[in-house]
Amino acid sequence: MDHLQRLRLILITDRNVSRLSLVKAVEQALGDNSDGDRGVTAVQLRERDLESKTLFSLAMELRELTSQHGVALIINDRVDIALAVGAEGVHIGSHSMPLGTVRKLIGPSASGKPLVGFSAHNMKEALEAEEGGADYITLSPIFPTHSKDKPIGSSTILQVKERVRIPVIALGGINKETAAEALENKADGLAVISAIIAHRSPRIRALDLRRMVDYWFSQNGLK
């Protein structure tokens, strides 16, 4: 699985909305290794309020799970923890360590190097992320969410795709009802939080979304 395929369905963690322990919820969302029962293609650990020791321990637990399933692990903000656990990526935003500094710590984009993702919310941030060396961006919020941020709409995905060459991952209000619209506007992947992690069965919802994503890409000539 190449890095673009690994970004097709990203689960972003939020233990505060999960009905299960976070590790159990992630384990369910990963599905099985058999055909037709695969879940998310990447897990982004985003638990901003945890102290370093606890976050590292959690990252190690998730590293073991994701490795068993051949799924990418992405660490939010913490470059040190991403490198320490051998994560496939680190994801930062405008309030994180500068993108250029992260790129220097990680090294140039190359096979075997962790990906560097960036949270963009408009065209300006998307262009700056690409210029700064990001390997991909999440673009949000596409659809209404529980936050106060006004959605930017699915058409923004297409507009950004026309200007940047790196993958654009749709985030914000992504669920079974909105996923198709994001993909139709040329999103390279979907990032999901509550639609999976807060569901009574993360496994069922992750499998549903994975089948939808796989079907859409196969119908458009992409395996």
Secondary structure, 3 states (H helix, E strand, C coil): CCCCHHHCEEEECCCCCCCCCHHHHHHHHHECCCCCCECCCEEEECCCCCCHHHHHHHHHHHHHHHHHHCCEEEEECCHHHHHHHCCCEEEECCCCCCHHHHHHHHCCCCCCCCEEEEEECCHHHHHHHHHHCCCEEEECCCCCCCCCCCCCCCHHHHHHHCCCCCCEEEECCCCCCCHHHHHHCCCCEEEECHHHHCCCCHHHHHHHHHHHHHHHHHHCCCC
